Amino acid sequence: QVQLVESGGGLVQAGGSLRLSCAASGSIFVINARGWYRQAPGKQRELVASISSGGSLNYADSVKGRFTISRDNAKNTVYLQMNSLKPEDTAVYYCNAQTTWGAYWGQGTQVTVSS
């Protein structure tokens, strides 16, 4: 069992920055990869960024050059640094942990970017 707790969302103006955090607890040793997904109203959930246990990175084309995913293994925490935010980045952001047995999800944190 893996539990994920997210924080760092909020309301910012276009061009601003936010950093999301996701702390994992439980059976940490079973996690193969960590990631961030987002879901805007009326849209499907989409992958924003991911990082594997080996450090391989993956980003959605829409956020490349603006967002950075990182992790602190000692704290079992993954981060999403979001810069140059745009109104279209507005969504609920979900932390994800992938294991051999399936995926675990955080509760979601709201990010709203105003123009």
Biotite code that builds the C-alpha atoms (Angstrom):
import biotite.structure as struc

atoms = struc.array([
    struc.Atom([0.000, 0.000, 0.000], chain_id="A", res_id=1, res_name="GLN", atom_name="CA", element="C"),
    struc.Atom([1.237, 3.469, -0.961], chain_id="A", res_id=2, res_name="VAL", atom_name="CA", element="C"),
    struc.Atom([-0.198, 6.760, 0.254], chain_id="A", res_id=3, res_name="GLN", atom_name="CA", element="C"),
    struc.Atom([0.418, 10.029, -1.587], chain_id="A", res_id=4, res_name="LEU", atom_name="CA", element="C"),
    struc.Atom([-0.156, 13.501, -0.147], chain_id="A", res_id=5, res_name="VAL", atom_name="CA", element="C"),
    struc.Atom([0.033, 16.529, -2.433], chain_id="A", res_id=6, res_name="GLU", atom_name="CA", element="C"),
    struc.Atom([0.495, 20.196, -1.635], chain_id="A", res_id=7, res_name="SER", atom_name="CA", element="C"),
    struc.Atom([1.501, 23.477, -3.243], chain_id="A", res_id=8, res_name="GLY", atom_name="CA", element="C"),
    struc.Atom([-1.432, 24.326, -5.470], chain_id="A", res_id=9, res_name="GLY", atom_name="CA", element="C"),
    struc.Atom([-3.038, 27.728, -5.543], chain_id="A", res_id=10, res_name="GLY", atom_name="CA", element="C"),
    struc.Atom([-4.004, 30.768, -7.565], chain_id="A", res_id=11, res_name="LEU", atom_name="CA", element="C"),
    struc.Atom([-1.347, 32.626, -9.546], chain_id="A", res_id=12, res_name="VAL", atom_name="CA", element="C"),
    struc.Atom([-1.232, 35.156, -12.345], chain_id="A", res_id=13, res_name="GLN", atom_name="CA", element="C"),
    struc.Atom([-0.108, 34.221, -15.834], chain_id="A", res_id=14, res_name="ALA", atom_name="CA", element="C"),
    struc.Atom([3.671, 34.152, -16.004], chain_id="A", res_id=15, res_name="GLY", atom_name="CA", element="C"),
    struc.Atom([3.997, 33.197, -12.363], chain_id="A", res_id=16, res_name="GLY", atom_name="CA", element="C"),
    struc.Atom([5.379, 30.066, -10.744], chain_id="A", res_id=17, res_name="SER", atom_name="CA", element="C"),
    struc.Atom([4.285, 27.334, -8.369], chain_id="A", res_id=18, res_name="LEU", atom_name="CA", element="C"),
    struc.Atom([5.978, 24.274, -6.936], chain_id="A", res_id=19, res_name="ARG", atom_name="CA", element="C"),
    struc.Atom([3.927, 21.186, -6.195], chain_id="A", res_id=20, res_name="LEU", atom_name="CA", element="C"),
    struc.Atom([5.081, 18.553, -3.726], chain_id="A", res_id=21, res_name="SER", atom_name="CA", element="C"),
    struc.Atom([4.002, 14.946, -3.269], chain_id="A", res_id=22, res_name="CYS", atom_name="CA", element="C"),
    struc.Atom([5.160, 12.908, -0.304], chain_id="A", res_id=23, res_name="ALA", atom_name="CA", element="C"),
    struc.Atom([4.847, 9.118, -0.415], chain_id="A", res_id=24, res_name="ALA", atom_name="CA", element="C"),
    struc.Atom([4.489, 6.762, 2.519], chain_id="A", res_id=25, res_name="SER", atom_name="CA", element="C"),
    struc.Atom([3.818, 3.078, 3.007], chain_id="A", res_id=26, res_name="GLY", atom_name="CA", element="C"),
    struc.Atom([5.461, 0.443, 0.820], chain_id="A", res_id=27, res_name="SER", atom_name="CA", element="C"),
    struc.Atom([7.876, 2.852, -0.835], chain_id="A", res_id=28, res_name="ILE", atom_name="CA", element="C"),
    struc.Atom([10.130, 0.059, -2.093], chain_id="A", res_id=29, res_name="PHE", atom_name="CA", element="C"),
    struc.Atom([7.500, -1.091, -4.601], chain_id="A", res_id=30, res_name="VAL", atom_name="CA", element="C"),
    struc.Atom([7.422, 2.214, -6.544], chain_id="A", res_id=31, res_name="ILE", atom_name="CA", element="C"),
    struc.Atom([8.889, 2.034, -10.048], chain_id="A", res_id=32, res_name="ASN", atom_name="CA", element="C"),
    struc.Atom([8.095, 5.546, -11.230], chain_id="A", res_id=33, res_name="ALA", atom_name="CA", element="C"),
    struc.Atom([6.596, 8.831, -10.047], chain_id="A", res_id=34, res_name="ARG", atom_name="CA", element="C"),
    struc.Atom([4.633, 11.320, -12.078], chain_id="A", res_id=35, res_name="GLY", atom_name="CA", element="C"),
    struc.Atom([2.280, 14.251, -12.280], chain_id="A", res_id=36, res_name="TRP", atom_name="CA", element="C"),
    struc.Atom([-0.984, 14.263, -14.189], chain_id="A", res_id=37, res_name="TYR", atom_name="CA", element="C"),
    struc.Atom([-3.572, 16.977, -14.580], chain_id="A", res_id=38, res_name="ARG", atom_name="CA", element="C"),
    struc.Atom([-7.236, 17.170, -15.449], chain_id="A", res_id=39, res_name="GLN", atom_name="CA", element="C"),
    struc.Atom([-8.955, 20.343, -16.589], chain_id="A", res_id=40, res_name="ALA", atom_name="CA", element="C"),
    struc.Atom([-12.752, 20.721, -16.490], chain_id="A", res_id=41, res_name="PRO", atom_name="CA", element="C"),
    struc.Atom([-14.347, 18.763, -19.317], chain_id="A", res_id=42, res_name="GLY", atom_name="CA", element="C"),
    struc.Atom([-11.063, 17.183, -20.381], chain_id="A", res_id=43, res_name="LYS", atom_name="CA", element="C"),
    struc.Atom([-9.332, 13.845, -19.893], chain_id="A", res_id=44, res_name="GLN", atom_name="CA", element="C"),
    struc.Atom([-6.559, 13.364, -17.392], chain_id="A", res_id=45, res_name="ARG", atom_name="CA", element="C"),
    struc.Atom([-3.199, 13.784, -19.090], chain_id="A", res_id=46, res_name="GLU", atom_name="CA", element="C"),
    struc.Atom([0.407, 13.080, -18.220], chain_id="A", res_id=47, res_name="LEU", atom_name="CA", element="C"),
    struc.Atom([2.380, 16.215, -17.375], chain_id="A", res_id=48, res_name="VAL", atom_name="CA", element="C"),
    struc.Atom([5.737, 14.773, -16.314], chain_id="A", res_id=49, res_name="ALA", atom_name="CA", element="C"),
    struc.Atom([7.212, 11.551, -14.991], chain_id="A", res_id=50, res_name="SER", atom_name="CA", element="C"),
    struc.Atom([10.459, 10.245, -13.569], chain_id="A", res_id=51, res_name="ILE", atom_name="CA", element="C"),
    struc.Atom([11.436, 6.586, -13.349], chain_id="A", res_id=52, res_name="SER", atom_name="CA", element="C"),
    struc.Atom([13.319, 4.921, -10.527], chain_id="A", res_id=53, res_name="SER", atom_name="CA", element="C"),
    struc.Atom([16.391, 5.105, -12.766], chain_id="A", res_id=54, res_name="GLY", atom_name="CA", element="C"),
    struc.Atom([15.980, 8.833, -13.349], chain_id="A", res_id=55, res_name="GLY", atom_name="CA", element="C"),
    struc.Atom([14.520, 8.781, -16.858], chain_id="A", res_id=56, res_name="SER", atom_name="CA", element="C"),
    struc.Atom([12.389, 11.895, -17.496], chain_id="A", res_id=57, res_name="LEU", atom_name="CA", element="C"),
    struc.Atom([9.329, 12.427, -19.633], chain_id="A", res_id=58, res_name="ASN", atom_name="CA", element="C"),
    struc.Atom([7.352, 15.633, -20.261], chain_id="A", res_id=59, res_name="TYR", atom_name="CA", element="C"),
    struc.Atom([4.250, 16.565, -22.154], chain_id="A", res_id=60, res_name="ALA", atom_name="CA", element="C"),
    struc.Atom([5.080, 18.738, -25.156], chain_id="A", res_id=61, res_name="ASP", atom_name="CA", element="C"),
    struc.Atom([2.892, 21.514, -23.773], chain_id="A", res_id=62, res_name="SER", atom_name="CA", element="C"),
    struc.Atom([5.066, 21.947, -20.663], chain_id="A", res_id=63, res_name="VAL", atom_name="CA", element="C"),
    struc.Atom([8.575, 21.296, -21.973], chain_id="A", res_id=64, res_name="LYS", atom_name="CA", element="C"),
    struc.Atom([10.878, 24.149, -21.084], chain_id="A", res_id=65, res_name="GLY", atom_name="CA", element="C"),
    struc.Atom([8.500, 25.447, -18.420], chain_id="A", res_id=66, res_name="ARG", atom_name="CA", element="C"),
    struc.Atom([7.977, 22.580, -15.959], chain_id="A", res_id=67, res_name="PHE", atom_name="CA", element="C"),
    struc.Atom([10.578, 20.470, -14.175], chain_id="A", res_id=68, res_name="THR", atom_name="CA", element="C"),
    struc.Atom([9.999, 17.241, -12.284], chain_id="A", res_id=69, res_name="ILE", atom_name="CA", element="C"),
    struc.Atom([12.463, 16.255, -9.576], chain_id="A", res_id=70, res_name="SER", atom_name="CA", element="C"),
    struc.Atom([12.639, 14.012, -6.541], chain_id="A", res_id=71, res_name="ARG", atom_name="CA", element="C"),
    struc.Atom([14.235, 13.766, -3.138], chain_id="A", res_id=72, res_name="ASP", atom_name="CA", element="C"),
    struc.Atom([14.607, 10.067, -2.408], chain_id="A", res_id=73, res_name="ASN", atom_name="CA", element="C"),
    struc.Atom([15.563, 10.677, 1.218], chain_id="A", res_id=74, res_name="ALA", atom_name="CA", element="C"),
    struc.Atom([12.216, 12.410, 1.759], chain_id="A", res_id=75, res_name="LYS", atom_name="CA", element="C"),
    struc.Atom([10.254, 10.114, -0.581], chain_id="A", res_id=76, res_name="ASN", atom_name="CA", element="C"),
    struc.Atom([9.004, 13.273, -2.238], chain_id="A", res_id=77, res_name="THR", atom_name="CA", element="C"),
    struc.Atom([8.568, 14.279, -5.864], chain_id="A", res_id=78, res_name="VAL", atom_name="CA", element="C"),
    struc.Atom([8.234, 17.899, -6.984], chain_id="A", res_id=79, res_name="TYR", atom_name="CA", element="C"),
    struc.Atom([6.853, 19.718, -9.974], chain_id="A", res_id=80, res_name="LEU", atom_name="CA", element="C"),
    struc.Atom([8.325, 23.170, -10.517], chain_id="A", res_id=81, res_name="GLN", atom_name="CA", element="C"),
    struc.Atom([5.998, 25.123, -12.793], chain_id="A", res_id=82, res_name="MET", atom_name="CA", element="C"),
    struc.Atom([7.263, 28.340, -14.362], chain_id="A", res_id=83, res_name="ASN", atom_name="CA", element="C"),
    struc.Atom([5.806, 30.714, -16.943], chain_id="A", res_id=84, res_name="SER", atom_name="CA", element="C"),
    struc.Atom([2.340, 29.487, -16.099], chain_id="A", res_id=85, res_name="LEU", atom_name="CA", element="C"),
    struc.Atom([-0.444, 29.976, -18.617], chain_id="A", res_id=86, res_name="LYS", atom_name="CA", element="C"),
    struc.Atom([-4.223, 30.023, -18.142], chain_id="A", res_id=87, res_name="PRO", atom_name="CA", element="C"),
    struc.Atom([-4.412, 26.713, -20.020], chain_id="A", res_id=88, res_name="GLU", atom_name="CA", element="C"),
    struc.Atom([-2.359, 25.138, -17.226], chain_id="A", res_id=89, res_name="ASP", atom_name="CA", element="C"),
    struc.Atom([-5.377, 25.524, -14.946], chain_id="A", res_id=90, res_name="THR", atom_name="CA", element="C"),
    struc.Atom([-6.360, 22.060, -13.733], chain_id="A", res_id=91, res_name="ALA", atom_name="CA", element="C"),
    struc.Atom([-6.396, 19.692, -10.811], chain_id="A", res_id=92, res_name="VAL", atom_name="CA", element="C"),
    struc.Atom([-2.934, 18.168, -10.571], chain_id="A", res_id=93, res_name="TYR", atom_name="CA", element="C"),
    struc.Atom([-2.561, 14.595, -9.360], chain_id="A", res_id=94, res_name="TYR", atom_name="CA", element="C"),
    struc.Atom([0.529, 12.877, -8.060], chain_id="A", res_id=95, res_name="CYS", atom_name="CA", element="C"),
    struc.Atom([1.041, 9.317, -9.293], chain_id="A", res_id=96, res_name="ASN", atom_name="CA", element="C"),
    struc.Atom([3.136, 6.388, -8.168], chain_id="A", res_id=97, res_name="ALA", atom_name="CA", element="C"),
    struc.Atom([3.490, 3.401, -10.476], chain_id="A", res_id=98, res_name="GLN", atom_name="CA", element="C"),
    struc.Atom([4.187, -0.037, -9.067], chain_id="A", res_id=99, res_name="THR", atom_name="CA", element="C"),
    struc.Atom([4.380, -3.515, -10.547], chain_id="A", res_id=100, res_name="THR", atom_name="CA", element="C"),
    struc.Atom([0.857, -4.114, -9.251], chain_id="A", res_id=101, res_name="TRP", atom_name="CA", element="C"),
    struc.Atom([-0.773, -0.901, -10.385], chain_id="A", res_id=102, res_name="GLY", atom_name="CA", element="C"),
    struc.Atom([-0.979, 2.841, -9.898], chain_id="A", res_id=103, res_name="ALA", atom_name="CA", element="C"),
    struc.Atom([-1.598, 4.939, -6.805], chain_id="A", res_id=104, res_name="TYR", atom_name="CA", element="C"),
    struc.Atom([-2.945, 8.484, -6.854], chain_id="A", res_id=105, res_name="TRP", atom_name="CA", element="C"),
    struc.Atom([-2.882, 11.504, -4.608], chain_id="A", res_id=106, res_name="GLY", atom_name="CA", element="C"),
    struc.Atom([-5.991, 13.469, -3.703], chain_id="A", res_id=107, res_name="GLN", atom_name="CA", element="C"),
    struc.Atom([-5.307, 16.217, -6.236], chain_id="A", res_id=108, res_name="GLY", atom_name="CA", element="C"),
    struc.Atom([-4.374, 19.855, -5.788], chain_id="A", res_id=109, res_name="THR", atom_name="CA", element="C"),
    struc.Atom([-5.975, 22.748, -7.654], chain_id="A", res_id=110, res_name="GLN", atom_name="CA", element="C"),
    struc.Atom([-3.828, 25.033, -9.794], chain_id="A", res_id=111, res_name="VAL", atom_name="CA", element="C"),
    struc.Atom([-5.557, 28.109, -11.177], chain_id="A", res_id=112, res_name="THR", atom_name="CA", element="C"),
    struc.Atom([-3.776, 30.562, -13.463], chain_id="A", res_id=113, res_name="VAL", atom_name="CA", element="C"),
    struc.Atom([-5.484, 33.890, -14.042], chain_id="A", res_id=114, res_name="SER", atom_name="CA", element="C"),
    struc.Atom([-4.891, 36.250, -16.942], chain_id="A", res_id=115, res_name="SER", atom_name="CA", element="C"),
])
